Amino acid sequence: MSFTGFTKQDFDVFQIEGLEHRMEALIASVRPKLDILGTEIAPYLSAICGEEIYPHVAKHARRKVNPPLDTWVAWSVNKRGYKAYPHFQVGMFASHLFIIFAVIYESPNKLLFAKQLHTQAAKIKKLVPDQFYWSMDHMDPNGTLHSDVKNDDLKAMAHKLSTIKKAEIMCGLRIANDDPILHNGEELLALIHTTFEQLLPLYKMSF
């Protein structure tokens, strides 16, 4: 099967009440698309990263009461998991699709990236596209537009990342849930490729 994109119904899954019912809908309609996307994108990421990259689709297995507010597929250098490593993600909240680079709190690489973010703030400010967003909380659907971020803001993020144990950082593109490109699998794949290529310098700074 080839990737066909996402529908309004895929985003509406996050309006379903209750953990069991929402998970049933996620597993039935969204997860198969993330599985296909993970398989299709992995060879491209392996090529641009210069090493084997593996897909990991969120299972939300730890959840016992609260239904997930988002879901995703992540890609990392490790076949068994991604949380301990800098990684790429494509995922969705009810409001939007996200295409991001992330270093979450479980990764020891966040200290290395924090140092790079601090010392190369001016360079990073120039290389990241203005329409990308920064976030320091993967559970928060909001974020800060890169065009609104100053060099000192990047340095402040770096300081938080290096001094707060639970701190994490994400950067990338957001696409509103009503954007027509989401329904066109071929165009969306091309945009994901381009976005990951633009995020590649950040990814490489984290190793």
N, C-alpha and C positions, 0 to 999 in steps of 0.2 A: 504493500500500500504506500502511496505517496502522501505527503503532507498537504492538507487542503485548507489550512487556516482555522480560524475560530469563529463561532457564531455568537449572536446575542444570547442564545440559550446557554452557551458555555459560561458566560459571565453571570447569568441569572442564577446559576447553581449556588452562588454565595448568598442568595436571598432565602434559600430554603432553611427552615427552622429545624433545629435538632441535629446532633452529631450523626446519628445513624442515617437519617434521610439525606443529609448533605453529602456524607461519604458515599452513599449508594449512587447518587447522581454524579459525583466526581469520578468514581471508578467506572461508571458506565459511559460517560460522555467525554470527559476531559482527559483522564489519564491515558486512554489509547492514543490521543493526539500527541500528548507529551512524550509517550514512548516512541512514536514515529519520529517526532522532531528530534529527540535525543539521538536516535540512530542516524538520522540524516545529517545532523550538524557535526557529529563527532569526527568524521574524516577531515572536514574543513578545519576544525580547531586543531586537530593533530598536525595538519600541514603547516598552519601559520605559527603554531607554538613550537614546532620542531621536535615533538615527542608525543607518544600515545596519550590521547585524552579519552576519558570514559564518561558515559552519561549515567545519571542517577535521578530517577523520578521520585518525587516526594511521596512517601507512604502515609505520613501522619499517624504512625503506629503508636506513638506515646499518648495520643489524645484519648481521654476517657469521658470527658463531659462536654467541653466547649468545641463547637464545630470550627474547622479551619477558616480563617478569613482570606487565605490565599493558597495557591499551590504552584508548583514549579518543576522544571527539570534543570538539574545542575550538571556541569561538566568539570572534571578535575583530572589530575595526573594519576590518581589512585583508583584502582579498579574496585576497591571495596567501599569507598566512601569519599565524601567531598568536604565535610565540615572542618576538618583539620588543615585544609589546604586552600590557598587562593583559588577561586573558581569563577566560572561564568554561569549565568542563569538566564532562563526565559521563564516567566511565570505571570500570574494574573491575580489581581484583586478584583472586586466587583466593578471598580471604576476604570481600570486600565490594565494593559499588558506591560510588563517591564522586561527590558533586555539589559542585563547589567554584568559588571565585574564586582566581586565581593570578597572581602576578607572578614569572616565573622569571628566572634569572641573565642571560639574554640581553636583557632589557628595560631600557632606560635609565630607565624610569618607576619602577624599584624605589627609586631615591633619593628621589623625590617621595613615594612611599607610605611609605617609612621615616620621613620627616620627619612626615607626618601621624600615623603610628602612635605616634610618640614624643610629639608635642604633644597628641594627642587620645586618649591611652591610656584615660583614665577614661570618655570618651564611648563608645569602641569596646567597652570592657568591658561596658557596659550594653546596647549595641544588638545585639551578637552573641548568639544563643541559646545557652543553657548546653550543649545537646547537640551543638553544632558542635565541630569539631576544628581545631587549628592544626598545621601541619607546615612544616619548613624544608628538606625534601628530598623531591622528587617521586618518587624511587626507593624511598623507605621507606614501607611500608604502615602503619606505626605513626604516632602523633601524640599531641598533648596535648589532652585534653578542655577546652573553654573554661571550664567550671565550675571547673576546677583551676587556671586561669590568673589571676594577679594583675596589677595595673597595672604593677608593676615587671617582670614577665615579658614583657609586651608591649613595654615600653621596651627590654628586653634584646634581644628579637627585632629591634626597629627598629635598634639599634646594630649588630647582626650583619649585617643587611640592607644597611646603609650603608657598612660597613667591609670586608666580605669579598666579593671579586669574584665568587665562585661561589655566593654566598648567594641564596636564593629563598624565597618564602613562599606558603603556601596556606591557605585557610580554607573550611570547609564541612561538609557532612553526610556521614555514612557509614551505609550500610545493609547489614547482614549478609547473606551470600549465601543464607541460608535464610528470609529475610523474605518472607512471602506477597505483599507489595505489588509485588515485583519481577516477578511473573507477570501483573499486571494493568496493561496498557499505559496505560489511561485514568487510573487512580489514580496511577501512577508519573509520568506527564506532569504531573499537577496538583501533585504534590509537588516536582517539578523547578522548575516555575513559582514556587511559593511560596518555595523555597530560594533561587533566583536573586534574587527580589524582596528577600529578607532580606539577601542579599550585595551588593545594588546600592550601598548607601552606601560600602562598602569599595572597590568598583570605581570609583566616582566620585572617591574620595579619591586615586586613583592617576593622575589626569590633571591 
